[in-house]
Amino acid sequence: MDDQIRIWKSTFLYANDSKHISGLVCTVNTTLYPQWMPVPMGNTVAVTLIFSGLPKDCKSIDSSVSPEFFFRISRKVILHIDSIKKVSPNFNSQLKLSATNLSEADAVVSRERVSDFKSWLYR
């Protein structure tokens, strides 16, 4: 018997430090309620969730997003570790990523996040 996954359209991110709520904009590699997506038993699935922008000063989000698997590379983008294909140096002390379902414009780790990103990725 397969496992199943799905996301509710009402899923959101909650910025702990400002109480700002960012709504779900798009999902990749999963289905929205009421549909279920089958996942073969024992397999894992990398899911991308895109939310509306977080405030510039946001430092943390609700703990329902596991910091073991997800990292916020910029104000706009939180990535799952399995979606990252390649990491390259970029100008201005930034990193450029190649990642599943991520546009080139959004695939930059801001210089303020580079050190934390490397620690998270290579732990």
Phi and psi restraints in degrees (range 20) as a CNS / XPLOR table:
assign (resid 1 and name C) (resid 2 and name N)
       (resid 2 and name CA) (resid 2 and name C) 1.0 -78.6 20.0 2
assign (resid 2 and name N) (resid 2 and name CA)
       (resid 2 and name C) (resid 3 and name N) 1.0 151.8 20.0 2
assign (resid 2 and name C) (resid 3 and name N)
       (resid 3 and name CA) (resid 3 and name C) 1.0 -79.5 20.0 2
assign (resid 3 and name N) (resid 3 and name CA)
       (resid 3 and name C) (resid 4 and name N) 1.0 168.6 20.0 2
assign (resid 3 and name C) (resid 4 and name N)
       (resid 4 and name CA) (resid 4 and name C) 1.0 -138.8 20.0 2
assign (resid 4 and name N) (resid 4 and name CA)
       (resid 4 and name C) (resid 5 and name N) 1.0 148.2 20.0 2
assign (resid 4 and name C) (resid 5 and name N)
       (resid 5 and name CA) (resid 5 and name C) 1.0 -133.5 20.0 2
assign (resid 5 and name N) (resid 5 and name CA)
       (resid 5 and name C) (resid 6 and name N) 1.0 158.4 20.0 2
assign (resid 5 and name C) (resid 6 and name N)
       (resid 6 and name CA) (resid 6 and name C) 1.0 -166.6 20.0 2
assign (resid 6 and name N) (resid 6 and name CA)
       (resid 6 and name C) (resid 7 and name N) 1.0 163.4 20.0 2
assign (resid 6 and name C) (resid 7 and name N)
       (resid 7 and name CA) (resid 7 and name C) 1.0 -125.6 20.0 2
assign (resid 7 and name N) (resid 7 and name CA)
       (resid 7 and name C) (resid 8 and name N) 1.0 144.1 20.0 2
assign (resid 7 and name C) (resid 8 and name N)
       (resid 8 and name CA) (resid 8 and name C) 1.0 -88.0 20.0 2
assign (resid 8 and name N) (resid 8 and name CA)
       (resid 8 and name C) (resid 9 and name N) 1.0 140.8 20.0 2
assign (resid 8 and name C) (resid 9 and name N)
       (resid 9 and name CA) (resid 9 and name C) 1.0 -59.5 20.0 2
assign (resid 9 and name N) (resid 9 and name CA)
       (resid 9 and name C) (resid 10 and name N) 1.0 -23.8 20.0 2
assign (resid 9 and name C) (resid 10 and name N)
       (resid 10 and name CA) (resid 10 and name C) 1.0 -82.5 20.0 2
assign (resid 10 and name N) (resid 10 and name CA)
       (resid 10 and name C) (resid 11 and name N) 1.0 3.3 20.0 2
assign (resid 10 and name C) (resid 11 and name N)
       (resid 11 and name CA) (resid 11 and name C) 1.0 -61.3 20.0 2
assign (resid 11 and name N) (resid 11 and name CA)
       (resid 11 and name C) (resid 12 and name N) 1.0 140.5 20.0 2
assign (resid 11 and name C) (resid 12 and name N)
       (resid 12 and name CA) (resid 12 and name C) 1.0 -146.7 20.0 2
assign (resid 12 and name N) (resid 12 and name CA)
       (resid 12 and name C) (resid 13 and name N) 1.0 165.8 20.0 2
assign (resid 12 and name C) (resid 13 and name N)
       (resid 13 and name CA) (resid 13 and name C) 1.0 -105.0 20.0 2
assign (resid 13 and name N) (resid 13 and name CA)
       (resid 13 and name C) (resid 14 and name N) 1.0 139.8 20.0 2
assign (resid 13 and name C) (resid 14 and name N)
       (resid 14 and name CA) (resid 14 and name C) 1.0 -117.9 20.0 2
assign (resid 14 and name N) (resid 14 and name CA)
       (resid 14 and name C) (resid 15 and name N) 1.0 114.8 20.0 2
assign (resid 14 and name C) (resid 15 and name N)
       (resid 15 and name CA) (resid 15 and name C) 1.0 -77.7 20.0 2
assign (resid 15 and name N) (resid 15 and name CA)
       (resid 15 and name C) (resid 16 and name N) 1.0 112.5 20.0 2
assign (resid 15 and name C) (resid 16 and name N)
       (resid 16 and name CA) (resid 16 and name C) 1.0 -60.4 20.0 2
assign (resid 16 and name N) (resid 16 and name CA)
       (resid 16 and name C) (resid 17 and name N) 1.0 -38.6 20.0 2
assign (resid 16 and name C) (resid 17 and name N)
       (resid 17 and name CA) (resid 17 and name C) 1.0 -81.9 20.0 2
assign (resid 17 and name N) (resid 17 and name CA)
       (resid 17 and name C) (resid 18 and name N) 1.0 -18.0 20.0 2
assign (resid 17 and name C) (resid 18 and name N)
       (resid 18 and name CA) (resid 18 and name C) 1.0 -125.4 20.0 2
assign (resid 18 and name N) (resid 18 and name CA)
       (resid 18 and name C) (resid 19 and name N) 1.0 -5.4 20.0 2
assign (resid 18 and name C) (resid 19 and name N)
       (resid 19 and name CA) (resid 19 and name C) 1.0 66.3 20.0 2
assign (resid 19 and name N) (resid 19 and name CA)
       (resid 19 and name C) (resid 20 and name N) 1.0 16.1 20.0 2
assign (resid 19 and name C) (resid 20 and name N)
       (resid 20 and name CA) (resid 20 and name C) 1.0 -72.8 20.0 2
assign (resid 20 and name N) (resid 20 and name CA)
       (resid 20 and name C) (resid 21 and name N) 1.0 141.7 20.0 2
assign (resid 20 and name C) (resid 21 and name N)
       (resid 21 and name CA) (resid 21 and name C) 1.0 -116.1 20.0 2
assign (resid 21 and name N) (resid 21 and name CA)
       (resid 21 and name C) (resid 22 and name N) 1.0 127.3 20.0 2
assign (resid 21 and name C) (resid 22 and name N)
       (resid 22 and name CA) (resid 22 and name C) 1.0 -109.5 20.0 2
assign (resid 22 and name N) (resid 22 and name CA)
       (resid 22 and name C) (resid 23 and name N) 1.0 123.4 20.0 2
assign (resid 22 and name C) (resid 23 and name N)
       (resid 23 and name CA) (resid 23 and name C) 1.0 -81.1 20.0 2
assign (resid 23 and name N) (resid 23 and name CA)
       (resid 23 and name C) (resid 24 and name N) 1.0 157.3 20.0 2
assign (resid 23 and name C) (resid 24 and name N)
       (resid 24 and name CA) (resid 24 and name C) 1.0 -69.0 20.0 2
assign (resid 24 and name N) (resid 24 and name CA)
       (resid 24 and name C) (resid 25 and name N) 1.0 129.7 20.0 2
assign (resid 24 and name C) (resid 25 and name N)
       (resid 25 and name CA) (resid 25 and name C) 1.0 -103.1 20.0 2
assign (resid 25 and name N) (resid 25 and name CA)
       (resid 25 and name C) (resid 26 and name N) 1.0 -42.4 20.0 2
assign (resid 25 and name C) (resid 26 and name N)
       (resid 26 and name CA) (resid 26 and name C) 1.0 -156.2 20.0 2
assign (resid 26 and name N) (resid 26 and name CA)
       (resid 26 and name C) (resid 27 and name N) 1.0 151.5 20.0 2
assign (resid 26 and name C) (resid 27 and name N)
       (resid 27 and name CA) (resid 27 and name C) 1.0 -126.1 20.0 2
assign (resid 27 and name N) (resid 27 and name CA)
       (resid 27 and name C) (resid 28 and name N) 1.0 149.3 20.0 2
assign (resid 27 and name C) (resid 28 and name N)
       (resid 28 and name CA) (resid 28 and name C) 1.0 -131.8 20.0 2
assign (resid 28 and name N) (resid 28 and name CA)
       (resid 28 and name C) (resid 29 and name N) 1.0 132.0 20.0 2
assign (resid 28 and name C) (resid 29 and name N)
       (resid 29 and name CA) (resid 29 and name C) 1.0 71.5 20.0 2
assign (resid 29 and name N) (resid 29 and name CA)
       (resid 29 and name C) (resid 30 and name N) 1.0 31.7 20.0 2
assign (resid 29 and name C) (resid 30 and name N)
       (resid 30 and name CA) (resid 30 and name C) 1.0 -157.2 20.0 2
assign (resid 30 and name N) (resid 30 and name CA)
       (resid 30 and name C) (resid 31 and name N) 1.0 174.9 20.0 2
assign (resid 30 and name C) (resid 31 and name N)
       (resid 31 and name CA) (resid 31 and name C) 1.0 -116.5 20.0 2
assign (resid 31 and name N) (resid 31 and name CA)
       (resid 31 and name C) (resid 32 and name N) 1.0 159.1 20.0 2
assign (resid 31 and name C) (resid 32 and name N)
       (resid 32 and name CA) (resid 32 and name C) 1.0 -95.1 20.0 2
assign (resid 32 and name N) (resid 32 and name CA)
       (resid 32 and name C) (resid 33 and name N) 1.0 147.8 20.0 2
assign (resid 32 and name C) (resid 33 and name N)
       (resid 33 and name CA) (resid 33 and name C) 1.0 -50.4 20.0 2
assign (resid 33 and name N) (resid 33 and name CA)
       (resid 33 and name C) (resid 34 and name N) 1.0 135.7 20.0 2
assign (resid 33 and name C) (resid 34 and name N)
       (resid 34 and name CA) (resid 34 and name C) 1.0 -95.1 20.0 2
assign (resid 34 and name N) (resid 34 and name CA)
       (resid 34 and name C) (resid 35 and name N) 1.0 1.7 20.0 2
assign (resid 34 and name C) (resid 35 and name N)
       (resid 35 and name CA) (resid 35 and name C) 1.0 -75.6 20.0 2
assign (resid 35 and name N) (resid 35 and name CA)
       (resid 35 and name C) (resid 36 and name N) 1.0 147.8 20.0 2
assign (resid 35 and name C) (resid 36 and name N)
       (resid 36 and name CA) (resid 36 and name C) 1.0 -111.6 20.0 2
assign (resid 36 and name N) (resid 36 and name CA)
       (resid 36 and name C) (resid 37 and name N) 1.0 145.2 20.0 2
assign (resid 36 and name C) (resid 37 and name N)
       (resid 37 and name CA) (resid 37 and name C) 1.0 -109.1 20.0 2
assign (resid 37 and name N) (resid 37 and name CA)
       (resid 37 and name C) (resid 38 and name N) 1.0 122.4 20.0 2
assign (resid 37 and name C) (resid 38 and name N)
       (resid 38 and name CA) (resid 38 and name C) 1.0 -71.6 20.0 2
assign (resid 38 and name N) (resid 38 and name CA)
       (resid 38 and name C) (resid 39 and name N) 1.0 141.9 20.0 2
assign (resid 38 and name C) (resid 39 and name N)
       (resid 39 and name CA) (resid 39 and name C) 1.0 -128.6 20.0 2
assign (resid 39 and name N) (resid 39 and name CA)
       (resid 39 and name C) (resid 40 and name N) 1.0 119.2 20.0 2
assign (resid 39 and name C) (resid 40 and name N)
       (resid 40 and name CA) (resid 40 and name C) 1.0 -54.0 20.0 2
assign (resid 40 and name N) (resid 40 and name CA)
       (resid 40 and name C) (resid 41 and name N) 1.0 138.0 20.0 2
assign (resid 40 and name C) (resid 41 and name N)
       (resid 41 and name CA) (resid 41 and name C) 1.0 -50.3 20.0 2
assign (resid 41 and name N) (resid 41 and name CA)
       (resid 41 and name C) (resid 42 and name N) 1.0 130.3 20.0 2
assign (resid 41 and name C) (resid 42 and name N)
       (resid 42 and name CA) (resid 42 and name C) 1.0 87.7 20.0 2
assign (resid 42 and name N) (resid 42 and name CA)
       (resid 42 and name C) (resid 43 and name N) 1.0 -9.6 20.0 2
assign (resid 42 and name C) (resid 43 and name N)
       (resid 43 and name CA) (resid 43 and name C) 1.0 -90.0 20.0 2
assign (resid 43 and name N) (resid 43 and name CA)
       (resid 43 and name C) (resid 44 and name N) 1.0 159.0 20.0 2
assign (resid 43 and name C) (resid 44 and name N)
       (resid 44 and name CA) (resid 44 and name C) 1.0 -116.4 20.0 2
assign (resid 44 and name N) (resid 44 and name CA)
       (resid 44 and name C) (resid 45 and name N) 1.0 159.1 20.0 2
assign (resid 44 and name C) (resid 45 and name N)
       (resid 45 and name CA) (resid 45 and name C) 1.0 -131.1 20.0 2
assign (resid 45 and name N) (resid 45 and name CA)
       (resid 45 and name C) (resid 46 and name N) 1.0 131.1 20.0 2
assign (resid 45 and name C) (resid 46 and name N)
       (resid 46 and name CA) (resid 46 and name C) 1.0 -88.7 20.0 2
assign (resid 46 and name N) (resid 46 and name CA)
       (resid 46 and name C) (resid 47 and name N) 1.0 120.5 20.0 2
assign (resid 46 and name C) (resid 47 and name N)
       (resid 47 and name CA) (resid 47 and name C) 1.0 -113.4 20.0 2
assign (resid 47 and name N) (resid 47 and name CA)
       (resid 47 and name C) (resid 48 and name N) 1.0 137.6 20.0 2
assign (resid 47 and name C) (resid 48 and name N)
       (resid 48 and name CA) (resid 48 and name C) 1.0 -109.4 20.0 2
assign (resid 48 and name N) (resid 48 and name CA)
       (resid 48 and name C) (resid 49 and name N) 1.0 126.5 20.0 2
assign (resid 48 and name C) (resid 49 and name N)
       (resid 49 and name CA) (resid 49 and name C) 1.0 -117.2 20.0 2
assign (resid 49 and name N) (resid 49 and name CA)
       (resid 49 and name C) (resid 50 and name N) 1.0 129.0 20.0 2
assign (resid 49 and name C) (resid 50 and name N)
       (resid 50 and name CA) (resid 50 and name C) 1.0 -112.8 20.0 2
assign (resid 50 and name N) (resid 50 and name CA)
       (resid 50 and name C) (resid 51 and name N) 1.0 127.2 20.0 2
assign (resid 50 and name C) (resid 51 and name N)
       (resid 51 and name CA) (resid 51 and name C) 1.0 -115.1 20.0 2
assign (resid 51 and name N) (resid 51 and name CA)
       (resid 51 and name C) (resid 52 and name N) 1.0 159.7 20.0 2
assign (resid 51 and name C) (resid 52 and name N)
       (resid 52 and name CA) (resid 52 and name C) 1.0 -62.8 20.0 2
assign (resid 52 and name N) (resid 52 and name CA)
       (resid 52 and name C) (resid 53 and name N) 1.0 162.2 20.0 2
assign (resid 52 and name C) (resid 53 and name N)
       (resid 53 and name CA) (resid 53 and name C) 1.0 -57.5 20.0 2
assign (resid 53 and name N) (resid 53 and name CA)
       (resid 53 and name C) (resid 54 and name N) 1.0 146.6 20.0 2
assign (resid 53 and name C) (resid 54 and name N)
       (resid 54 and name CA) (resid 54 and name C) 1.0 -96.0 20.0 2
assign (resid 54 and name N) (resid 54 and name CA)
       (resid 54 and name C) (resid 55 and name N) 1.0 156.3 20.0 2
assign (resid 54 and name C) (resid 55 and name N)
       (resid 55 and name CA) (resid 55 and name C) 1.0 -60.9 20.0 2
assign (resid 55 and name N) (resid 55 and name CA)
       (resid 55 and name C) (resid 56 and name N) 1.0 148.0 20.0 2
assign (resid 55 and name C) (resid 56 and name N)
       (resid 56 and name CA) (resid 56 and name C) 1.0 -56.9 20.0 2
assign (resid 56 and name N) (resid 56 and name CA)
       (resid 56 and name C) (resid 57 and name N) 1.0 -35.0 20.0 2
assign (resid 56 and name C) (resid 57 and name N)
       (resid 57 and name CA) (resid 57 and name C) 1.0 -88.4 20.0 2
assign (resid 57 and name N) (resid 57 and name CA)
       (resid 57 and name C) (resid 58 and name N) 1.0 5.7 20.0 2
assign (resid 57 and name C) (resid 58 and name N)
       (resid 58 and name CA) (resid 58 and name C) 1.0 -67.0 20.0 2
assign (resid 58 and name N) (resid 58 and name CA)
       (resid 58 and name C) (resid 59 and name N) 1.0 126.8 20.0 2
assign (resid 58 and name C) (resid 59 and name N)
       (resid 59 and name CA) (resid 59 and name C) 1.0 -109.6 20.0 2
assign (resid 59 and name N) (resid 59 and name CA)
       (resid 59 and name C) (resid 60 and name N) 1.0 -22.6 20.0 2
assign (resid 59 and name C) (resid 60 and name N)
       (resid 60 and name CA) (resid 60 and name C) 1.0 -149.4 20.0 2
assign (resid 60 and name N) (resid 60 and name CA)
       (resid 60 and name C) (resid 61 and name N) 1.0 154.7 20.0 2
assign (resid 60 and name C) (resid 61 and name N)
       (resid 61 and name CA) (resid 61 and name C) 1.0 -122.1 20.0 2
assign (resid 61 and name N) (resid 61 and name CA)
       (resid 61 and name C) (resid 62 and name N) 1.0 171.8 20.0 2
assign (resid 61 and name C) (resid 62 and name N)
       (resid 62 and name CA) (resid 62 and name C) 1.0 -51.8 20.0 2
assign (resid 62 and name N) (resid 62 and name CA)
       (resid 62 and name C) (resid 63 and name N) 1.0 140.3 20.0 2
assign (resid 62 and name C) (resid 63 and name N)
       (resid 63 and name CA) (resid 63 and name C) 1.0 -70.3 20.0 2
assign (resid 63 and name N) (resid 63 and name CA)
       (resid 63 and name C) (resid 64 and name N) 1.0 0.3 20.0 2
assign (resid 63 and name C) (resid 64 and name N)
       (resid 64 and name CA) (resid 64 and name C) 1.0 -69.4 20.0 2
assign (resid 64 and name N) (resid 64 and name CA)
       (resid 64 and name C) (resid 65 and name N) 1.0 -13.3 20.0 2
assign (resid 64 and name C) (resid 65 and name N)
       (resid 65 and name CA) (resid 65 and name C) 1.0 -96.7 20.0 2
assign (resid 65 and name N) (resid 65 and name CA)
       (resid 65 and name C) (resid 66 and name N) 1.0 113.2 20.0 2
assign (resid 65 and name C) (resid 66 and name N)
       (resid 66 and name CA) (resid 66 and name C) 1.0 -67.6 20.0 2
assign (resid 66 and name N) (resid 66 and name CA)
       (resid 66 and name C) (resid 67 and name N) 1.0 118.8 20.0 2
assign (resid 66 and name C) (resid 67 and name N)
       (resid 67 and name CA) (resid 67 and name C) 1.0 -65.8 20.0 2
assign (resid 67 and name N) (resid 67 and name CA)
       (resid 67 and name C) (resid 68 and name N) 1.0 -13.6 20.0 2
assign (resid 67 and name C) (resid 68 and name N)
       (resid 68 and name CA) (resid 68 and name C) 1.0 -68.4 20.0 2
assign (resid 68 and name N) (resid 68 and name CA)
       (resid 68 and name C) (resid 69 and name N) 1.0 -33.5 20.0 2
assign (resid 68 and name C) (resid 69 and name N)
       (resid 69 and name CA) (resid 69 and name C) 1.0 -112.5 20.0 2
assign (resid 69 and name N) (resid 69 and name CA)
       (resid 69 and name C) (resid 70 and name N) 1.0 -20.4 20.0 2
assign (resid 69 and name C) (resid 70 and name N)
       (resid 70 and name CA) (resid 70 and name C) 1.0 -118.3 20.0 2
assign (resid 70 and name N) (resid 70 and name CA)
       (resid 70 and name C) (resid 71 and name N) 1.0 143.9 20.0 2
assign (resid 70 and name C) (resid 71 and name N)
       (resid 71 and name CA) (resid 71 and name C) 1.0 -140.4 20.0 2
assign (resid 71 and name N) (resid 71 and name CA)
       (resid 71 and name C) (resid 72 and name N) 1.0 138.5 20.0 2
assign (resid 71 and name C) (resid 72 and name N)
       (resid 72 and name CA) (resid 72 and name C) 1.0 -89.6 20.0 2
assign (resid 72 and name N) (resid 72 and name CA)
       (resid 72 and name C) (resid 73 and name N) 1.0 107.2 20.0 2
assign (resid 72 and name C) (resid 73 and name N)
       (resid 73 and name CA) (resid 73 and name C) 1.0 -84.1 20.0 2
assign (resid 73 and name N) (resid 73 and name CA)
       (resid 73 and name C) (resid 74 and name N) 1.0 -19.1 20.0 2
assign (resid 73 and name C) (resid 74 and name N)
       (resid 74 and name CA) (resid 74 and name C) 1.0 -159.8 20.0 2
assign (resid 74 and name N) (resid 74 and name CA)
       (resid 74 and name C) (resid 75 and name N) 1.0 -179.1 20.0 2
assign (resid 74 and name C) (resid 75 and name N)
       (resid 75 and name CA) (resid 75 and name C) 1.0 -62.7 20.0 2
assign (resid 75 and name N) (resid 75 and name CA)
       (resid 75 and name C) (resid 76 and name N) 1.0 -27.6 20.0 2
assign (resid 75 and name C) (resid 76 and name N)
       (resid 76 and name CA) (resid 76 and name C) 1.0 -96.4 20.0 2
assign (resid 76 and name N) (resid 76 and name CA)
       (resid 76 and name C) (resid 77 and name N) 1.0 -22.2 20.0 2
assign (resid 76 and name C) (resid 77 and name N)
       (resid 77 and name CA) (resid 77 and name C) 1.0 -127.8 20.0 2
assign (resid 77 and name N) (resid 77 and name CA)
       (resid 77 and name C) (resid 78 and name N) 1.0 129.5 20.0 2
assign (resid 77 and name C) (resid 78 and name N)
       (resid 78 and name CA) (resid 78 and name C) 1.0 -119.9 20.0 2
assign (resid 78 and name N) (resid 78 and name CA)
       (resid 78 and name C) (resid 79 and name N) 1.0 125.3 20.0 2
assign (resid 78 and name C) (resid 79 and name N)
       (resid 79 and name CA) (resid 79 and name C) 1.0 -111.5 20.0 2
assign (resid 79 and name N) (resid 79 and name CA)
       (resid 79 and name C) (resid 80 and name N) 1.0 148.4 20.0 2
assign (resid 79 and name C) (resid 80 and name N)
       (resid 80 and name CA) (resid 80 and name C) 1.0 -85.9 20.0 2
assign (resid 80 and name N) (resid 80 and name CA)
       (resid 80 and name C) (resid 81 and name N) 1.0 140.8 20.0 2
assign (resid 80 and name C) (resid 81 and name N)
       (resid 81 and name CA) (resid 81 and name C) 1.0 -57.4 20.0 2
assign (resid 81 and name N) (resid 81 and name CA)
       (resid 81 and name C) (resid 82 and name N) 1.0 -34.3 20.0 2
assign (resid 81 and name C) (resid 82 and name N)
       (resid 82 and name CA) (resid 82 and name C) 1.0 -72.6 20.0 2
assign (resid 82 and name N) (resid 82 and name CA)
       (resid 82 and name C) (resid 83 and name N) 1.0 -14.0 20.0 2
assign (resid 82 and name C) (resid 83 and name N)
       (resid 83 and name CA) (resid 83 and name C) 1.0 -83.7 20.0 2
assign (resid 83 and name N) (resid 83 and name CA)
       (resid 83 and name C) (resid 84 and name N) 1.0 -12.5 20.0 2
assign (resid 83 and name C) (resid 84 and name N)
       (resid 84 and name CA) (resid 84 and name C) 1.0 -82.1 20.0 2
assign (resid 84 and name N) (resid 84 and name CA)
       (resid 84 and name C) (resid 85 and name N) 1.0 123.4 20.0 2
assign (resid 84 and name C) (resid 85 and name N)
       (resid 85 and name CA) (resid 85 and name C) 1.0 -103.6 20.0 2
assign (resid 85 and name N) (resid 85 and name CA)
       (resid 85 and name C) (resid 86 and name N) 1.0 -36.5 20.0 2
assign (resid 85 and name C) (resid 86 and name N)
       (resid 86 and name CA) (resid 86 and name C) 1.0 -154.2 20.0 2
assign (resid 86 and name N) (resid 86 and name CA)
       (resid 86 and name C) (resid 87 and name N) 1.0 144.4 20.0 2
assign (resid 86 and name C) (resid 87 and name N)
       (resid 87 and name CA) (resid 87 and name C) 1.0 -124.2 20.0 2
assign (resid 87 and name N) (resid 87 and name CA)
       (resid 87 and name C) (resid 88 and name N) 1.0 127.7 20.0 2
assign (resid 87 and name C) (resid 88 and name N)
       (resid 88 and name CA) (resid 88 and name C) 1.0 -134.0 20.0 2
assign (resid 88 and name N) (resid 88 and name CA)
       (resid 88 and name C) (resid 89 and name N) 1.0 152.2 20.0 2
assign (resid 88 and name C) (resid 89 and name N)
       (resid 89 and name CA) (resid 89 and name C) 1.0 -66.2 20.0 2
assign (resid 89 and name N) (resid 89 and name CA)
       (resid 89 and name C) (resid 90 and name N) 1.0 148.8 20.0 2
assign (resid 89 and name C) (resid 90 and name N)
       (resid 90 and name CA) (resid 90 and name C) 1.0 -130.3 20.0 2
assign (resid 90 and name N) (resid 90 and name CA)
       (resid 90 and name C) (resid 91 and name N) 1.0 170.6 20.0 2
assign (resid 90 and name C) (resid 91 and name N)
       (resid 91 and name CA) (resid 91 and name C) 1.0 -67.2 20.0 2
assign (resid 91 and name N) (resid 91 and name CA)
       (resid 91 and name C) (resid 92 and name N) 1.0 162.0 20.0 2
assign (resid 91 and name C) (resid 92 and name N)
       (resid 92 and name CA) (resid 92 and name C) 1.0 62.0 20.0 2
assign (resid 92 and name N) (resid 92 and name CA)
       (resid 92 and name C) (resid 93 and name N) 1.0 34.5 20.0 2
assign (resid 92 and name C) (resid 93 and name N)
       (resid 93 and name CA) (resid 93 and name C) 1.0 62.5 20.0 2
assign (resid 93 and name N) (resid 93 and name CA)
       (resid 93 and name C) (resid 94 and name N) 1.0 24.7 20.0 2
assign (resid 93 and name C) (resid 94 and name N)
       (resid 94 and name CA) (resid 94 and name C) 1.0 -97.6 20.0 2
assign (resid 94 and name N) (resid 94 and name CA)
       (resid 94 and name C) (resid 95 and name N) 1.0 171.9 20.0 2
assign (resid 94 and name C) (resid 95 and name N)
       (resid 95 and name CA) (resid 95 and name C) 1.0 -118.1 20.0 2
assign (resid 95 and name N) (resid 95 and name CA)
       (resid 95 and name C) (resid 96 and name N) 1.0 144.2 20.0 2
assign (resid 95 and name C) (resid 96 and name N)
       (resid 96 and name CA) (resid 96 and name C) 1.0 -107.7 20.0 2
assign (resid 96 and name N) (resid 96 and name CA)
       (resid 96 and name C) (resid 97 and name N) 1.0 131.4 20.0 2
assign (resid 96 and name C) (resid 97 and name N)
       (resid 97 and name CA) (resid 97 and name C) 1.0 -112.2 20.0 2
assign (resid 97 and name N) (resid 97 and name CA)
       (resid 97 and name C) (resid 98 and name N) 1.0 149.8 20.0 2
assign (resid 97 and name C) (resid 98 and name N)
       (resid 98 and name CA) (resid 98 and name C) 1.0 -110.1 20.0 2
assign (resid 98 and name N) (resid 98 and name CA)
       (resid 98 and name C) (resid 99 and name N) 1.0 119.0 20.0 2
assign (resid 98 and name C) (resid 99 and name N)
       (resid 99 and name CA) (resid 99 and name C) 1.0 -143.5 20.0 2
assign (resid 99 and name N) (resid 99 and name CA)
       (resid 99 and name C) (resid 100 and name N) 1.0 152.7 20.0 2
assign (resid 99 and name C) (resid 100 and name N)
       (resid 100 and name CA) (resid 100 and name C) 1.0 -57.8 20.0 2
assign (resid 100 and name N) (resid 100 and name CA)
       (resid 100 and name C) (resid 101 and name N) 1.0 129.2 20.0 2
assign (resid 100 and name C) (resid 101 and name N)
       (resid 101 and name CA) (resid 101 and name C) 1.0 56.7 20.0 2
assign (resid 101 and name N) (resid 101 and name CA)
       (resid 101 and name C) (resid 102 and name N) 1.0 37.1 20.0 2
assign (resid 101 and name C) (resid 102 and name N)
       (resid 102 and name CA) (resid 102 and name C) 1.0 -125.8 20.0 2
assign (resid 102 and name N) (resid 102 and name CA)
       (resid 102 and name C) (resid 103 and name N) 1.0 125.0 20.0 2
assign (resid 102 and name C) (resid 103 and name N)
       (resid 103 and name CA) (resid 103 and name C) 1.0 -68.2 20.0 2
assign (resid 103 and name N) (resid 103 and name CA)
       (resid 103 and name C) (resid 104 and name N) 1.0 156.4 20.0 2
assign (resid 103 and name C) (resid 104 and name N)
       (resid 104 and name CA) (resid 104 and name C) 1.0 -60.2 20.0 2
assign (resid 104 and name N) (resid 104 and name CA)
       (resid 104 and name C) (resid 105 and name N) 1.0 -36.8 20.0 2
assign (resid 104 and name C) (resid 105 and name N)
       (resid 105 and name CA) (resid 105 and name C) 1.0 -65.8 20.0 2
assign (resid 105 and name N) (resid 105 and name CA)
       (resid 105 and name C) (resid 106 and name N) 1.0 -31.5 20.0 2
assign (resid 105 and name C) (resid 106 and name N)
       (resid 106 and name CA) (resid 106 and name C) 1.0 -93.1 20.0 2
assign (resid 106 and name N) (resid 106 and name CA)
       (resid 106 and name C) (resid 107 and name N) 1.0 -2.0 20.0 2
assign (resid 106 and name C) (resid 107 and name N)
       (resid 107 and name CA) (resid 107 and name C) 1.0 -92.9 20.0 2
assign (resid 107 and name N) (resid 107 and name CA)
       (resid 107 and name C) (resid 108 and name N) 1.0 36.7 20.0 2
assign (resid 107 and name C) (resid 108 and name N)
       (resid 108 and name CA) (resid 108 and name C) 1.0 -118.4 20.0 2
assign (resid 108 and name N) (resid 108 and name CA)
       (resid 108 and name C) (resid 109 and name N) 1.0 128.7 20.0 2
assign (resid 108 and name C) (resid 109 and name N)
       (resid 109 and name CA) (resid 109 and name C) 1.0 -85.7 20.0 2
assign (resid 109 and name N) (resid 109 and name CA)
       (resid 109 and name C) (resid 110 and name N) 1.0 118.6 20.0 2
assign (resid 109 and name C) (resid 110 and name N)
       (resid 110 and name CA) (resid 110 and name C) 1.0 -60.7 20.0 2
assign (resid 110 and name N) (resid 110 and name CA)
       (resid 110 and name C) (resid 111 and name N) 1.0 148.6 20.0 2
assign (resid 110 and name C) (resid 111 and name N)
       (resid 111 and name CA) (resid 111 and name C) 1.0 -59.8 20.0 2
assign (resid 111 and name N) (resid 111 and name CA)
       (resid 111 and name C) (resid 112 and name N) 1.0 -28.7 20.0 2
assign (resid 111 and name C) (resid 112 and name N)
       (resid 112 and name CA) (resid 112 and name C) 1.0 -68.4 20.0 2
assign (resid 112 and name N) (resid 112 and name CA)
       (resid 112 and name C) (resid 113 and name N) 1.0 -21.8 20.0 2
assign (resid 112 and name C) (resid 113 and name N)
       (resid 113 and name CA) (resid 113 and name C) 1.0 -103.8 20.0 2
assign (resid 113 and name N) (resid 113 and name CA)
       (resid 113 and name C) (resid 114 and name N) 1.0 -7.4 20.0 2
assign (resid 113 and name C) (resid 114 and name N)
       (resid 114 and name CA) (resid 114 and name C) 1.0 -58.1 20.0 2
assign (resid 114 and name N) (resid 114 and name CA)
       (resid 114 and name C) (resid 115 and name N) 1.0 -49.5 20.0 2
assign (resid 114 and name C) (resid 115 and name N)
       (resid 115 and name CA) (resid 115 and name C) 1.0 -60.6 20.0 2
assign (resid 115 and name N) (resid 115 and name CA)
       (resid 115 and name C) (resid 116 and name N) 1.0 -47.2 20.0 2
assign (resid 115 and name C) (resid 116 and name N)
       (resid 116 and name CA) (resid 116 and name C) 1.0 -63.8 20.0 2
assign (resid 116 and name N) (resid 116 and name CA)
       (resid 116 and name C) (resid 117 and name N) 1.0 -39.4 20.0 2
assign (resid 116 and name C) (resid 117 and name N)
       (resid 117 and name CA) (resid 117 and name C) 1.0 -62.0 20.0 2
assign (resid 117 and name N) (resid 117 and name CA)
       (resid 117 and name C) (resid 118 and name N) 1.0 -46.9 20.0 2
assign (resid 117 and name C) (resid 118 and name N)
       (resid 118 and name CA) (resid 118 and name C) 1.0 -61.7 20.0 2
assign (resid 118 and name N) (resid 118 and name CA)
       (resid 118 and name C) (resid 119 and name N) 1.0 -41.6 20.0 2
assign (resid 118 and name C) (resid 119 and name N)
       (resid 119 and name CA) (resid 119 and name C) 1.0 -62.2 20.0 2
assign (resid 119 and name N) (resid 119 and name CA)
       (resid 119 and name C) (resid 120 and name N) 1.0 -41.4 20.0 2
assign (resid 119 and name C) (resid 120 and name N)
       (resid 120 and name CA) (resid 120 and name C) 1.0 -67.4 20.0 2
assign (resid 120 and name N) (resid 120 and name CA)
       (resid 120 and name C) (resid 121 and name N) 1.0 -46.9 20.0 2
assign (resid 120 and name C) (resid 121 and name N)
       (resid 121 and name CA) (resid 121 and name C) 1.0 -68.6 20.0 2
assign (resid 121 and name N) (resid 121 and name CA)
       (resid 121 and name C) (resid 122 and name N) 1.0 -39.7 20.0 2
assign (resid 121 and name C) (resid 122 and name N)
       (resid 122 and name CA) (resid 122 and name C) 1.0 -102.4 20.0 2
assign (resid 122 and name N) (resid 122 and name CA)
       (resid 122 and name C) (resid 123 and name N) 1.0 19.6 20.0 2
